[in-house]
Amino acid sequence: MELKVTEYAVAHLVESVELTLGSASLEKREEMVDRVLEEAKRLIQWPNAGQVEVWMEGREHVYRRLVVGNFKVIYRVDDEVIYVTDIFDARQDPSKMRG
């Protein structure tokens, strides 16, 4: 399996970390980004570990979520590739999630 994280997902993660931990040190903010991305790498071994994301039902693909702290790693599995399409702060309105 191969893991591909979209630019959108990384940008959304960084933006969310800046909003929630903006007053924390740069080191702390970078640690949070790294932690979420490292946890996402676990999907390579267990691609179906995450629950189906109900807010993404009815779309072309089946999307799953991996919860890391306050973040949902939204992904889909396509053959031998796992696409992380969004990394979403779970404290936001779930209708804003992108697949």
C-alpha positions in Angstrom: 0.0 0.0 0.0 1.0 3.6 -0.7 -0.1 6.7 1.2 -0.8 9.9 -0.6 -1.7 13.0 1.3 -3.2 15.8 -0.8 -1.9 19.3 -0.6 -5.4 20.4 0.5 -5.3 18.0 3.5 -1.9 19.3 4.6 -2.9 22.9 4.2 -6.1 22.3 6.1 -4.2 20.6 8.9 -1.7 23.5 9.2 -4.5 26.1 9.1 -6.4 24.3 11.8 -3.3 23.9 14.0 -2.5 27.6 13.6 -6.1 28.5 14.7 -6.2 26.2 17.7 -2.6 26.4 18.8 -1.6 29.8 17.4 -0.4 31.0 20.8 1.8 27.9 21.3 5.4 27.8 20.2 6.3 27.0 16.6 7.8 23.8 17.9 4.5 22.7 19.6 2.6 23.5 16.4 5.0 21.5 14.3 4.9 18.6 16.7 1.1 18.4 16.3 1.3 18.5 12.5 3.9 15.8 12.6 1.9 13.6 15.1 -1.2 13.7 12.9 0.8 12.8 9.7 2.7 10.0 11.5 -0.6 8.5 12.7 -1.9 8.6 9.2 1.0 6.5 8.1 -0.4 3.6 10.1 -3.1 3.3 7.5 -0.5 1.7 5.2 -0.6 -1.4 7.4 -4.3 -1.2 8.3 -6.1 0.7 5.5 -9.6 -0.2 6.7 -8.9 0.6 10.4 -10.9 3.8 10.3 -14.7 3.9 10.5 -16.8 4.9 7.5 -17.4 8.7 7.7 -21.1 9.1 7.7 -20.9 12.8 6.8 -19.3 11.7 3.5 -21.8 9.0 2.6 -23.5 9.1 -0.8 -20.3 10.2 -2.7 -18.5 8.4 -5.4 -16.1 6.8 -3.0 -16.3 5.3 0.5 -14.5 7.7 2.8 -13.2 6.6 6.2 -11.9 8.5 9.2 -9.0 8.1 11.5 -9.3 10.1 14.7 -6.1 11.7 16.0 -6.7 13.9 19.0 -9.2 16.6 17.7 -8.5 15.8 14.1 -10.2 13.5 11.6 -8.0 12.2 8.9 -10.4 11.7 6.0 -9.3 9.1 3.5 -10.3 6.6 0.8 -8.7 3.4 -0.4 -8.4 2.9 -4.1 -6.7 -0.4 -5.1 -3.2 -0.1 -3.5 -3.3 3.6 -2.8 -4.7 5.4 0.3 -5.6 9.0 -0.5 -5.9 11.3 2.5 -8.2 14.0 1.1 -8.8 16.1 4.2 -7.5 16.5 7.7 -10.4 18.1 9.6 -10.6 19.6 13.0 -13.5 17.7 14.5 -14.7 20.7 16.5 -15.8 22.4 13.2 -19.0 22.0 11.3 -18.8 18.5 9.7 -20.5 19.7 6.6 -17.3 21.5 5.6 -15.4 18.2 5.2 -14.0 17.6 1.7 -13.5 14.3 -0.1 
